[in-house]
Amino acid sequence: MTYHRITSIDDRYFKPFHQLLQTIFPPEEVLEYELWREPIQDPAIYVYAALDGEEVVGATEYRYYKELRVAMTDFTIIGKASLGIGRFLMRNREQHLEQIMKDSGTVSLGMFAEIYDPYRAGIHSFGGVSPMNPIVRREVLSHMGYKRLELTYVHPSWDHEGAAVSELDLCFLPQNEELSELPAPLIVSFLTGYYEALPNKPEAWHAMIEQLKTKETVKLAPL
């Protein structure tokens, strides 16, 4: 299997990559094809496809904020079961992030991820791929060490319609397993930077940010 970085929508693997996104995720979670043109060229955004020969069978997107010392996994897609795609993507991402941290002279506090609540996201088929079932994914991510931030989480829809998406929890994989909370200002800085690219944000998202600004810390709870 090959770990292939995509930096342009003109890359021959971008179309099947985008089709995989549309197969797995609901429409509000998928950025329109042409709207990828600019962000995918950002050197700080890493989009990688898992290639089985010439076929895109998985993908991941992530980034590292050296000023905040946190990473973010935008998504991990497993397109087929029983090929070891999830493990392949995770190990390659880990190794790459370790190199990024080394190059930046920083030590990461951990990694954010938005994780579906299977009870709120039950209407989605997620492409009919069993490893992408939200119940399975949540359990796997819990085993990896992810914890849920204790806040009522919403995020702006990626279709630029400005809808509030509330089917996910904001979670964090701490480097220190004993970590029980995160500074609220860190979460605010991360979320405002991460969603800066979406001009249309729902009132619920702004209310969440204002509520976070009144807190000192946010607890990390079992996933």
Residue frames as a rotation matrix with the C-alpha (Angstrom) as fourth column:
MET 1
0.579 0.815 0.000 0.00
0.815 -0.579 0.000 0.00
0.000 0.000 -1.000 0.00
THR 2
-0.453 -0.739 0.498 1.23
0.759 -0.613 -0.220 3.51
0.468 0.278 0.839 -0.82
TYR 3
0.194 0.406 -0.893 0.85
0.789 -0.606 -0.104 6.66
-0.583 -0.684 -0.438 1.30
HIS 4
-0.395 -0.291 0.871 0.32
0.881 -0.390 0.269 9.34
0.261 0.874 0.410 -1.35
ARG 5
-0.417 0.220 -0.882 0.03
0.426 -0.810 -0.404 13.05
-0.803 -0.544 0.244 -0.59
ILE 6
0.052 0.535 0.843 -2.50
0.979 -0.195 0.063 15.02
0.198 0.822 -0.534 -2.67
THR 7
-0.459 -0.312 -0.832 -1.70
0.548 -0.837 0.011 18.72
-0.700 -0.451 0.554 -3.07
SER 8
-0.805 0.226 -0.548 -3.87
-0.524 -0.704 0.479 19.63
-0.277 0.673 0.685 -6.06
ILE 9
0.164 0.922 0.350 -7.32
-0.349 0.387 -0.854 18.82
-0.922 0.018 0.386 -7.35
ASP 10
0.508 -0.075 -0.858 -5.55
-0.858 0.048 -0.512 18.14
0.080 0.996 -0.040 -10.64
ASP 11
-0.636 -0.654 0.409 -3.82
-0.709 0.705 0.027 15.16
-0.306 -0.273 -0.912 -9.05
ARG 12
-0.475 0.459 -0.751 -5.22
-0.533 0.529 0.661 12.05
0.700 0.714 -0.006 -10.78
TYR 13
-0.654 0.218 -0.724 -6.11
0.565 0.777 -0.276 10.57
0.503 -0.590 -0.632 -7.40
PHE 14
-0.956 0.292 0.018 -8.10
-0.233 -0.721 -0.652 13.58
-0.177 -0.628 0.758 -6.22
LYS 15
-0.317 0.901 -0.295 -11.32
-0.815 -0.099 0.571 12.66
0.486 0.422 0.766 -8.04
PRO 16
0.032 0.356 -0.934 -11.55
0.155 0.921 0.356 9.13
0.987 -0.156 -0.026 -6.59
PHE 17
-0.832 -0.343 -0.436 -10.52
0.492 -0.095 -0.865 10.57
0.255 -0.935 0.248 -3.21
HIS 18
-0.824 0.559 0.088 -13.38
-0.563 -0.795 -0.227 13.09
-0.057 -0.237 0.970 -3.35
GLN 19
-0.071 0.801 -0.594 -15.81
-0.571 0.456 0.683 10.39
0.818 0.387 0.425 -4.49
LEU 20
-0.372 -0.146 -0.917 -14.77
0.532 0.776 -0.339 8.34
0.760 -0.614 -0.211 -1.46
LEU 21
-0.998 0.038 -0.057 -15.52
0.019 -0.646 -0.763 11.33
-0.066 -0.763 0.643 0.79
GLN 22
-0.468 0.876 -0.121 -18.99
-0.860 -0.419 0.293 11.62
0.206 0.241 0.948 -0.75
THR 23
-0.077 0.403 -0.912 -19.61
-0.150 0.900 0.410 7.90
0.986 0.169 -0.009 -0.32
ILE 24
-0.499 -0.275 -0.822 -18.63
0.661 0.493 -0.566 7.81
0.560 -0.826 -0.064 3.34
PHE 25
-0.848 0.044 -0.527 -19.76
0.401 -0.598 -0.695 11.14
-0.346 -0.801 0.489 4.79
PRO 26
0.250 0.968 0.015 -23.11
0.842 -0.210 -0.496 12.98
-0.478 0.136 -0.868 4.75
PRO 27
0.341 -0.093 0.935 -23.29
0.802 -0.489 -0.341 15.96
0.489 0.867 -0.093 2.32
GLU 28
0.939 0.094 0.332 -22.89
-0.052 -0.913 0.405 18.66
0.341 -0.398 -0.852 5.00
GLU 29
0.675 -0.731 0.101 -19.50
0.007 0.143 0.990 17.19
-0.738 -0.667 0.101 5.93
VAL 30
0.069 -0.635 0.769 -18.01
0.878 0.404 0.255 17.30
-0.473 0.658 0.586 2.41
LEU 31
-0.098 -0.219 -0.971 -16.45
-0.175 -0.956 0.234 20.39
-0.980 0.192 0.056 0.87
GLU 32
0.862 0.503 -0.055 -17.52
-0.100 0.063 -0.993 20.90
-0.496 0.862 0.105 -2.75
TYR 33
0.586 -0.636 0.503 -15.05
0.787 0.596 -0.163 19.59
-0.196 0.491 0.849 -5.35
GLU 34
0.335 -0.462 0.821 -13.89
0.543 -0.618 -0.569 22.94
0.770 0.636 0.044 -6.74
LEU 35
0.803 0.029 0.596 -13.69
-0.383 -0.740 0.553 24.53
0.457 -0.672 -0.583 -3.29
TRP 36
0.811 -0.585 0.022 -10.81
0.411 0.595 0.690 22.18
-0.417 -0.551 0.723 -2.49
ARG 37
0.668 -0.571 0.477 -8.58
0.522 -0.098 -0.847 23.90
0.531 0.815 0.233 -5.06
GLU 38
0.331 -0.552 0.766 -7.10
-0.434 -0.809 -0.395 26.52
0.838 -0.202 -0.507 -2.72
PRO 39
0.614 -0.092 0.784 -6.98
-0.784 0.042 0.619 24.81
-0.090 -0.995 -0.047 0.69
ILE 40
0.941 -0.243 0.235 -5.40
0.232 0.970 0.075 21.59
-0.247 -0.016 0.969 -0.58
GLN 41
0.472 -0.804 0.361 -2.41
0.374 -0.189 -0.908 23.65
0.798 0.564 0.211 -1.73
ASP 42
0.677 -0.203 0.708 -1.82
-0.657 -0.599 0.457 24.91
0.331 -0.774 -0.539 1.82
PRO 43
-0.128 -0.825 -0.551 1.51
-0.338 0.558 -0.758 23.37
0.932 0.090 -0.350 2.89
ALA 44
-0.760 -0.139 0.635 0.22
-0.645 0.045 -0.763 23.10
0.077 -0.989 -0.124 6.48
ILE 45
0.309 0.891 0.334 -2.72
-0.817 0.428 -0.387 20.87
-0.487 -0.153 0.860 5.49
TYR 46
-0.753 -0.657 -0.033 -1.80
-0.612 0.682 0.400 17.26
-0.240 0.321 -0.916 4.86
VAL 47
0.472 0.882 0.002 -4.13
-0.770 0.414 -0.486 15.17
-0.429 0.228 0.874 2.69
TYR 48
-0.678 -0.733 -0.055 -2.97
-0.695 0.615 0.372 11.63
-0.239 0.291 -0.927 2.06
ALA 49
0.506 0.780 -0.368 -4.59
-0.853 0.516 -0.078 8.79
0.129 0.353 0.927 0.16
ALA 50
-0.201 -0.466 0.862 -3.97
-0.432 0.832 0.350 5.10
-0.879 -0.302 -0.368 0.80
LEU 51
0.203 0.203 -0.958 -3.41
-0.979 0.071 -0.193 3.50
0.029 0.977 0.213 -2.60
ASP 52
0.100 -0.123 0.987 -3.84
-0.121 0.983 0.135 -0.20
-0.988 -0.133 0.084 -3.22
GLY 53
-0.241 -0.256 0.936 -2.21
0.920 0.246 0.304 -0.29
-0.308 0.935 0.176 -6.62
GLU 54
-0.865 -0.008 0.502 -4.03
0.274 -0.846 0.458 2.50
0.421 0.533 0.734 -8.46
GLU 55
0.101 0.994 -0.043 -7.17
0.488 -0.012 0.873 2.39
0.867 -0.109 -0.486 -6.29
VAL 56
-0.600 -0.161 0.784 -7.85
-0.509 -0.679 -0.529 4.92
0.617 -0.716 0.326 -3.53
VAL 57
-0.097 0.534 -0.840 -8.95
0.408 0.791 0.456 2.68
0.908 -0.299 -0.294 -0.66
GLY 58
0.421 0.230 -0.878 -8.57
0.905 -0.176 0.388 5.13
-0.065 -0.957 -0.282 2.22
ALA 59
0.001 -0.410 0.912 -7.56
0.385 -0.841 -0.379 8.66
0.923 0.352 0.158 3.12
THR 60
0.291 0.091 -0.952 -6.67
0.940 -0.213 0.267 10.97
-0.179 -0.973 -0.147 5.97
GLU 61
0.207 -0.238 0.949 -6.31
0.288 -0.912 -0.291 14.71
0.935 0.334 -0.120 6.46
TYR 62
0.572 -0.077 -0.817 -4.52
0.818 -0.025 0.575 16.33
-0.064 -0.997 0.049 9.36
ARG 63
0.394 -0.473 0.788 -2.55
0.072 -0.839 -0.539 19.38
0.916 0.269 -0.297 10.46
TYR 64
0.111 -0.433 -0.895 -0.26
0.982 0.184 0.033 20.53
0.151 -0.882 0.446 13.26
TYR 65
0.757 0.171 0.630 -0.48
0.093 -0.983 0.155 23.90
0.646 -0.059 -0.761 15.02
LYS 66
-0.071 -0.898 -0.435 3.02
0.700 0.266 -0.663 24.44
0.711 -0.351 0.610 16.36
GLU 67
-0.536 -0.099 0.839 2.03
-0.321 -0.895 -0.310 27.67
0.781 -0.436 0.447 18.17
LEU 68
0.336 0.760 0.556 -0.63
-0.885 0.052 0.464 25.75
0.323 -0.648 0.690 20.14
ARG 69
-0.711 -0.687 0.151 1.33
-0.703 0.692 -0.165 22.47
0.009 -0.223 -0.975 20.17
VAL 70
-0.096 0.722 0.686 -1.72
-0.237 0.652 -0.720 20.47
-0.967 -0.232 0.109 19.09
ALA 71
-0.992 -0.114 -0.059 -2.58
-0.092 0.309 0.946 18.41
-0.090 0.944 -0.317 16.05
MET 72
-0.068 0.998 -0.003 -5.95
-0.677 -0.048 -0.734 17.85
-0.733 -0.048 0.679 14.41
THR 73
-0.895 -0.037 0.445 -7.15
0.267 0.755 0.599 14.82
-0.359 0.655 -0.666 12.47
ASP 74
-0.584 0.695 -0.418 -9.78
-0.789 -0.607 0.094 16.14
-0.189 0.385 0.903 10.08
PHE 75
0.630 0.776 0.029 -10.83
-0.756 0.622 -0.205 12.67
-0.177 0.107 0.978 9.01
THR 76
-0.697 -0.681 0.225 -9.71
-0.563 0.714 0.417 9.09
-0.444 0.164 -0.881 8.52
ILE 77
0.373 0.843 -0.387 -11.51
-0.905 0.238 -0.354 7.08
-0.207 0.482 0.852 5.85
ILE 78
-0.671 -0.431 0.603 -11.39
-0.271 0.900 0.342 3.33
-0.690 0.066 -0.721 5.49
GLY 79
-0.239 0.581 -0.778 -12.87
-0.964 -0.235 0.121 2.43
-0.113 0.779 0.616 2.12
LYS 80
0.272 0.275 -0.922 -12.66
-0.439 0.888 0.135 -1.34
0.856 0.368 0.362 2.41
ALA 81
0.714 0.033 0.699 -12.65
-0.679 0.275 0.680 -3.77
-0.170 -0.961 0.219 5.31
SER 82
0.809 -0.333 0.485 -9.93
0.128 0.905 0.406 -6.32
-0.574 -0.266 0.774 6.12
LEU 83
0.683 -0.641 0.350 -7.04
0.436 -0.026 -0.899 -4.61
0.585 0.767 0.262 4.34
GLY 84
0.112 -0.647 -0.754 -5.42
0.972 -0.087 0.219 -3.00
-0.207 -0.758 0.619 7.39
ILE 85
0.056 -0.059 0.997 -6.14
0.624 -0.777 -0.081 0.48
0.779 0.627 -0.006 5.99
GLY 86
0.893 0.357 0.276 -6.86
0.025 -0.650 0.759 2.10
0.450 -0.671 -0.590 9.36
ARG 87
0.693 -0.705 -0.155 -3.61
0.430 0.230 0.873 0.89
-0.579 -0.671 0.462 10.89
PHE 88
-0.024 -0.704 0.709 -1.68
0.999 -0.044 -0.010 1.87
0.038 0.708 0.705 7.75
LEU 89
0.312 0.217 0.925 -3.04
0.367 -0.925 0.094 5.42
0.876 0.310 -0.368 7.82
MET 90
0.992 0.119 0.030 -2.56
0.014 -0.356 0.934 5.82
0.122 -0.927 -0.355 11.58
ARG 91
0.481 -0.874 -0.073 1.08
0.668 0.311 0.676 4.70
-0.568 -0.374 0.733 11.59
ASN 92
-0.158 -0.537 0.828 2.05
0.933 -0.357 -0.054 6.82
0.325 0.764 0.558 8.60
ARG 93
0.547 0.422 0.723 0.30
0.175 -0.902 0.394 9.85
0.819 -0.089 -0.567 10.11
GLU 94
0.957 -0.209 -0.203 2.01
0.200 -0.036 0.979 9.30
-0.212 -0.977 0.007 13.47
GLN 95
0.154 -0.972 0.178 5.44
0.900 0.212 0.380 9.04
-0.407 0.101 0.908 11.89
HIS 96
-0.070 -0.120 0.990 4.87
0.731 -0.681 -0.031 12.16
0.678 0.722 0.136 9.80
LEU 97
0.794 0.435 0.425 3.62
0.042 -0.736 0.675 14.18
0.607 -0.518 -0.603 12.77
GLU 98
0.732 -0.609 -0.306 6.63
0.515 0.199 0.834 13.10
-0.447 -0.768 0.459 14.82
GLN 99
-0.204 -0.826 0.526 8.88
0.979 -0.164 0.122 14.47
-0.015 0.540 0.842 12.07
ILE 100
0.224 0.374 0.900 6.88
0.418 -0.871 0.258 17.72
0.880 0.319 -0.351 11.91
MET 101
0.987 0.149 -0.067 7.25
0.115 -0.337 0.934 18.18
0.117 -0.929 -0.350 15.67
LYS 102
0.342 -0.936 -0.085 10.96
0.796 0.240 0.555 17.46
-0.499 -0.258 0.827 15.49
ASP 103
-0.247 -0.427 0.870 11.40
0.882 -0.471 0.019 19.99
0.401 0.772 0.492 12.68
SER 104
0.361 0.489 0.794 9.42
0.146 -0.870 0.470 22.64
0.921 -0.054 -0.386 14.61
GLY 105
-0.698 -0.716 0.033 11.23
0.038 -0.083 -0.996 22.00
0.716 -0.693 0.085 17.89
THR 106
-0.237 0.707 0.667 7.96
-0.931 -0.362 0.053 21.40
0.279 -0.608 0.743 19.74
VAL 107
-0.993 0.079 -0.086 6.39
0.103 0.941 -0.322 18.63
0.056 -0.328 -0.943 21.78
SER 108
-0.447 0.891 0.076 2.70
-0.218 -0.191 0.957 18.07
0.867 0.412 0.280 21.11
LEU 109
-0.628 0.390 0.673 0.09
-0.745 -0.052 -0.665 18.18
-0.224 -0.919 0.323 23.86
GLY 110
-0.461 0.504 0.730 -2.10
0.250 0.863 -0.438 15.87
-0.852 -0.019 -0.524 21.80
MET 111
-0.993 0.101 0.065 -4.52
0.054 -0.102 0.993 15.68
0.107 0.990 0.095 18.92
PHE 112
-0.384 0.919 -0.088 -8.08
-0.577 -0.313 -0.754 16.91
-0.721 -0.239 0.651 18.42
ALA 113
-0.973 0.231 -0.017 -10.68
0.110 0.526 0.844 15.00
0.204 0.819 -0.537 16.44
GLU 114
-0.321 0.942 0.100 -14.41
-0.935 -0.298 -0.195 15.30
-0.153 -0.156 0.976 15.86
ILE 115
-0.995 -0.080 -0.055 -15.99
-0.083 0.995 0.051 11.91
0.050 0.055 -0.997 16.55
TYR 116
-0.351 0.930 -0.112 -19.52
-0.448 -0.062 0.892 10.90
0.822 0.363 0.438 15.63
ASP 117
-0.599 0.393 0.698 -21.96
-0.627 0.313 -0.714 10.05
-0.498 -0.865 0.059 18.39
PRO 118
-0.990 0.137 -0.030 -23.51
0.083 0.746 0.661 6.84
0.113 0.652 -0.750 17.02
TYR 119
-0.376 0.908 -0.183 -26.89
0.805 0.223 -0.549 7.63
-0.458 -0.354 -0.816 18.56
ARG 120
0.167 0.398 -0.902 -27.11
-0.085 -0.906 -0.415 11.07
-0.982 0.146 -0.118 16.97
ALA 121
-0.347 -0.401 -0.848 -25.59
-0.854 -0.238 0.462 9.92
-0.387 0.885 -0.260 13.66
GLY 122
-0.414 0.161 0.896 -27.59
-0.053 0.978 -0.200 6.72
-0.909 -0.130 -0.396 13.30
ILE 123
0.636 0.769 -0.070 -29.27
-0.096 -0.012 -0.995 7.74
-0.766 0.640 0.066 10.05
HIS 124
0.337 -0.581 -0.741 -26.04
-0.932 -0.320 -0.172 7.69
-0.137 0.748 -0.649 8.05
SER 125
0.999 0.040 0.004 -24.84
-0.038 0.974 -0.225 4.55
-0.013 0.224 0.974 6.26
PHE 126
0.360 -0.930 -0.070 -21.19
-0.640 -0.300 0.708 5.74
-0.679 -0.210 -0.703 6.02
GLY 127
-0.140 -0.412 -0.900 -20.86
-0.986 0.143 0.089 4.00
0.092 0.900 -0.427 2.69
GLY 128
0.842 0.514 -0.165 -21.92
-0.490 0.856 0.165 0.67
0.226 -0.058 0.972 4.11
VAL 129
0.018 -0.917 -0.399 -18.29
-0.135 0.393 -0.909 0.06
0.991 0.070 -0.117 5.12
SER 130
0.652 0.409 -0.638 -18.33
0.471 0.441 0.764 -1.70
0.593 -0.799 0.095 8.49
PRO 131
-0.239 -0.784 -0.573 -15.14
0.963 -0.114 -0.245 -0.08
0.126 -0.610 0.782 9.91
MET 132
-0.834 -0.057 0.549 -16.72
0.123 -0.989 0.085 3.35
0.538 0.138 0.831 9.30
ASN 133
0.242 0.933 -0.268 -19.81
0.516 0.110 0.850 2.53
0.822 -0.344 -0.455 11.39
PRO 134
0.088 -0.252 0.964 -19.83
-0.483 -0.857 -0.180 5.19
0.871 -0.450 -0.197 14.14
ILE 135
0.901 0.219 0.374 -20.27
-0.433 0.401 0.807 2.61
0.026 -0.889 0.456 16.89
VAL 136
0.731 -0.682 0.000 -17.19
0.675 0.723 -0.147 0.72
0.100 0.107 0.989 15.71
ARG 137
0.117 -0.726 0.677 -15.14
0.390 -0.594 -0.704 3.87
0.913 0.347 0.213 15.14
ARG 138
0.467 0.114 0.877 -15.97
-0.607 -0.679 0.412 5.33
0.642 -0.725 -0.248 18.52
GLU 139
0.977 -0.101 0.186 -14.91
-0.070 0.677 0.733 2.17
-0.199 -0.729 0.654 20.32
VAL 140
0.493 -0.842 0.218 -11.66
0.808 0.349 -0.475 1.97
0.324 0.410 0.853 18.33
LEU 141
0.068 -0.455 0.888 -10.84
0.062 -0.886 -0.459 5.62
0.996 0.086 -0.032 19.05
SER 142
0.775 0.227 0.590 -11.64
-0.567 -0.163 0.808 5.09
0.279 -0.960 0.002 22.73
HIS 143
0.872 -0.489 0.016 -9.14
0.455 0.821 0.344 2.23
-0.181 -0.293 0.939 22.79
MET 144
0.227 -0.808 0.543 -6.57
0.677 -0.270 -0.685 4.53
0.700 0.523 0.486 21.18
GLY 145
-0.470 -0.418 -0.778 -6.98
0.878 -0.311 -0.363 6.92
-0.090 -0.853 0.513 24.11
TYR 146
-0.644 0.300 0.704 -9.28
0.122 -0.868 0.482 9.63
0.755 0.396 0.522 22.80
LYS 147
-0.600 0.483 -0.638 -11.37
0.725 -0.008 -0.689 11.44
-0.338 -0.876 -0.345 25.39
ARG 148
0.044 0.749 0.661 -14.49
0.823 -0.403 0.401 13.55
0.567 0.526 -0.634 24.98
LEU 149
-0.936 -0.290 0.198 -14.43
0.165 -0.861 -0.481 17.24
0.311 -0.417 0.854 25.91
GLU 150
-0.369 0.834 -0.411 -17.33
0.900 0.209 -0.383 17.99
-0.234 -0.511 -0.827 28.23
LEU 151
-0.677 0.277 -0.682 -19.12
-0.269 -0.955 -0.121 20.66
-0.685 0.101 0.721 26.21
THR 152
0.379 0.833 0.403 -22.19
0.346 0.276 -0.896 20.82
-0.858 0.479 -0.184 23.99
TYR 153
-0.543 -0.821 -0.176 -20.40
0.062 -0.248 0.967 20.79
-0.837 0.514 0.186 20.67
VAL 154
0.735 0.623 0.266 -21.52
0.343 -0.004 -0.939 22.11
-0.585 0.782 -0.216 17.28
HIS 155
-0.466 -0.864 -0.188 -19.56
0.284 -0.348 0.894 22.99
-0.838 0.363 0.407 14.20
PRO 156
0.053 0.473 -0.880 -20.34
-0.707 -0.604 -0.367 24.87
-0.705 0.641 0.302 10.96
SER 157
0.668 0.249 0.701 -21.31
0.247 0.815 -0.524 22.68
-0.702 0.524 0.483 8.01
TRP 158
-0.384 -0.923 -0.022 -18.64
0.177 -0.097 0.979 22.26
-0.906 0.372 0.200 5.35
ASP 159
-0.132 0.396 0.909 -21.16
0.985 0.157 0.075 22.88
-0.113 0.905 -0.411 2.56
HIS 160
-0.929 -0.348 0.126 -20.89
0.354 -0.935 0.031 26.63
0.107 0.073 0.992 3.30
GLU 161
-0.117 0.965 0.233 -24.59
0.404 -0.168 0.899 26.79
0.907 0.199 -0.370 4.17
GLY 162
-0.576 -0.221 0.787 -23.85
-0.489 -0.679 -0.549 27.83
0.655 -0.700 0.283 7.74
ALA 163
0.553 0.798 -0.239 -25.85
-0.306 0.462 0.832 25.04
0.775 -0.387 0.500 9.36
ALA 164
-0.033 -0.504 0.863 -25.01
-0.999 0.025 -0.023 23.84
-0.010 -0.863 -0.504 12.86
VAL 165
0.175 -0.009 -0.985 -23.83
-0.287 0.956 -0.060 20.23
0.942 0.293 0.165 12.82
SER 166
0.051 -0.035 0.998 -24.36
-0.985 -0.164 0.045 18.63
0.162 -0.986 -0.043 16.21
GLU 167
0.887 0.351 -0.299 -23.84
-0.343 0.936 0.079 14.91
0.308 0.032 0.951 15.58
LEU 168
0.252 -0.896 -0.366 -20.22
0.370 0.439 -0.819 14.89
0.894 0.070 0.442 16.69
ASP 169
0.922 -0.144 -0.360 -18.25
0.314 -0.269 0.911 15.32
-0.228 -0.952 -0.203 19.89
LEU 170
0.525 -0.839 0.145 -15.01
-0.535 -0.458 -0.710 17.28
0.662 0.295 -0.689 20.07
CYS 171
0.972 -0.214 -0.100 -12.43
0.228 0.742 0.631 14.86
-0.061 -0.636 0.770 21.42
PHE 172
0.501 -0.859 0.108 -8.75
-0.819 -0.511 -0.261 14.94
0.279 0.042 -0.959 22.31
LEU 173
0.806 -0.388 -0.448 -5.99
0.388 0.917 -0.096 12.34
0.448 -0.096 0.889 22.38
PRO 174
0.842 -0.474 0.259 -3.60
-0.538 -0.698 0.472 13.57
-0.043 -0.537 -0.843 25.10
GLN 175
0.133 -0.892 -0.431 0.09
-0.400 0.350 -0.847 12.75
0.907 0.285 -0.310 24.96
ASN 176
-0.879 -0.337 0.337 -0.07
-0.415 0.196 -0.888 12.43
0.233 -0.921 -0.312 28.73
GLU 177
-0.449 0.744 -0.495 -2.69
0.276 0.642 0.715 9.79
0.850 0.185 -0.493 29.51
GLU 178
-0.449 0.239 -0.861 -3.19
0.892 0.054 -0.450 11.26
-0.061 -0.969 -0.237 32.97
LEU 179
-0.994 0.080 0.074 -4.37
-0.068 -0.986 0.154 14.59
0.085 0.148 0.985 31.57
SER 180
-0.514 0.846 -0.140 -7.90
0.797 0.412 -0.441 15.25
-0.316 -0.339 -0.886 32.82
GLU 181
0.596 0.713 -0.369 -8.68
0.505 -0.691 -0.518 18.69
-0.624 0.122 -0.772 31.37
LEU 182
-0.217 -0.611 0.761 -7.66
0.952 -0.303 0.028 21.23
0.214 0.731 0.648 28.73
PRO 183
-0.685 -0.031 -0.728 -7.35
0.297 -0.924 -0.241 25.00
-0.665 -0.381 0.642 29.05
ALA 184
0.355 0.918 0.178 -10.48
0.632 -0.095 -0.769 26.58
-0.689 0.386 -0.613 27.58
PRO 185
0.456 -0.204 -0.866 -8.46
-0.490 -0.870 -0.053 29.37
-0.743 0.449 -0.497 25.85
LEU 186
-0.692 -0.712 0.119 -6.54
-0.339 0.466 0.817 26.67
-0.637 0.525 -0.564 23.98
ILE 187
-0.376 0.648 0.662 -9.79
0.732 0.646 -0.216 25.17
-0.568 0.403 -0.717 22.69
VAL 188
0.622 0.610 -0.490 -11.08
0.242 -0.746 -0.621 28.61
-0.744 0.267 -0.612 21.66
SER 189
0.006 -0.720 -0.694 -7.84
-0.673 -0.516 0.529 29.41
-0.739 0.464 -0.488 19.80
PHE 190
-0.810 -0.317 0.493 -7.91
0.056 0.796 0.603 26.08
-0.584 0.516 -0.627 18.04
LEU 191
-0.099 0.873 0.477 -11.57
0.813 0.348 -0.468 26.23
-0.574 0.341 -0.744 16.97
THR 192
0.634 0.333 -0.698 -11.48
-0.021 -0.895 -0.446 29.84
-0.773 0.297 -0.560 15.80
GLY 193
-0.274 -0.816 -0.508 -8.38
-0.699 -0.194 0.688 29.12
-0.660 0.544 -0.518 13.73
TYR 194
-0.771 -0.032 0.636 -9.64
0.229 0.918 0.323 25.81
-0.594 0.395 -0.701 12.38
TYR 195
0.027 0.898 0.439 -12.99
0.917 0.153 -0.368 27.21
-0.398 0.413 -0.819 11.22
GLU 196
-0.232 -0.202 -0.952 -11.63
-0.025 -0.977 0.213 30.53
-0.972 0.073 0.221 9.98
ALA 197
-0.973 -0.231 0.017 -12.01
-0.003 0.086 0.996 29.22
-0.231 0.969 -0.085 6.41
LEU 198
-0.407 0.899 0.162 -15.81
0.867 0.325 0.378 28.98
0.287 0.294 -0.912 6.78
PRO 199
-0.910 0.000 0.414 -17.34
-0.037 -0.996 -0.083 32.47
0.412 -0.091 0.907 6.64
ASN 200
-0.017 0.984 0.176 -20.90
-0.621 -0.148 0.770 31.30
0.783 -0.096 0.614 7.42
LYS 201
-0.877 -0.287 -0.386 -21.09
0.130 0.632 -0.764 30.13
0.463 -0.720 -0.517 11.00
PRO 202
0.074 0.985 -0.155 -24.31
0.460 0.104 0.882 29.36
0.885 -0.137 -0.445 12.87
GLU 203
0.248 0.111 0.962 -25.32
-0.626 -0.740 0.246 31.30
0.739 -0.664 -0.114 15.96
ALA 204
0.989 0.147 0.003 -25.00
-0.103 0.677 0.729 28.10
0.105 -0.721 0.685 17.98
TRP 205
0.376 -0.923 -0.080 -21.29
0.792 0.365 -0.489 27.96
0.481 0.120 0.868 17.12
HIS 206
-0.221 -0.429 0.876 -20.72
-0.039 -0.893 -0.447 31.57
0.975 -0.133 0.180 18.21
ALA 207
0.596 0.518 0.613 -22.65
-0.638 -0.158 0.754 30.89
0.487 -0.841 0.236 21.43
MET 208
0.887 -0.329 -0.323 -20.46
0.418 0.871 0.259 27.85
0.196 -0.365 0.910 22.11
ILE 209
-0.046 -0.960 0.275 -17.30
0.655 -0.236 -0.717 29.93
0.754 0.147 0.640 21.65
GLU 210
-0.068 0.082 0.994 -18.59
-0.460 -0.887 0.042 32.69
0.885 -0.455 0.098 23.95
GLN 211
0.897 0.413 0.158 -19.47
-0.345 0.429 0.835 30.08
0.277 -0.803 0.527 26.57
LEU 212
0.579 -0.760 -0.295 -15.97
0.732 0.644 -0.222 28.61
0.359 -0.088 0.929 26.35
LYS 213
-0.153 -0.663 0.733 -14.49
0.221 -0.745 -0.629 32.08
0.963 0.066 0.260 26.88
THR 214
0.412 0.373 0.831 -16.10
-0.692 -0.465 0.552 32.18
0.592 -0.803 0.066 30.32
LYS 215
0.998 -0.023 -0.058 -14.32
0.051 0.832 0.553 28.98
0.036 -0.555 0.831 31.40
GLU 216
0.307 -0.947 0.098 -10.78
-0.866 -0.235 0.441 28.31
-0.395 -0.220 -0.892 32.56
THR 217
-0.824 -0.556 0.106 -10.70
-0.484 0.789 0.378 24.60
-0.294 0.261 -0.920 31.73
VAL 218
0.301 0.859 -0.414 -12.82
-0.930 0.360 0.072 21.90
0.211 0.363 0.908 30.07
LYS 219
0.018 -0.270 0.963 -12.83
-0.626 0.748 0.221 18.37
-0.780 -0.606 -0.156 31.47
LEU 220
-0.443 -0.206 -0.872 -11.83
-0.799 0.531 0.281 15.34
0.405 0.822 -0.401 29.43
ALA 221
0.140 0.627 0.766 -14.31
-0.820 0.508 -0.265 12.50
-0.555 -0.591 0.585 29.91
PRO 222
-0.579 -0.312 0.753 -14.24
0.050 0.909 0.414 8.84
-0.814 0.278 -0.510 28.79
LEU 223
-0.618 0.316 -0.720 -15.36
-0.785 -0.296 0.544 8.37
-0.041 0.901 0.431 25.21
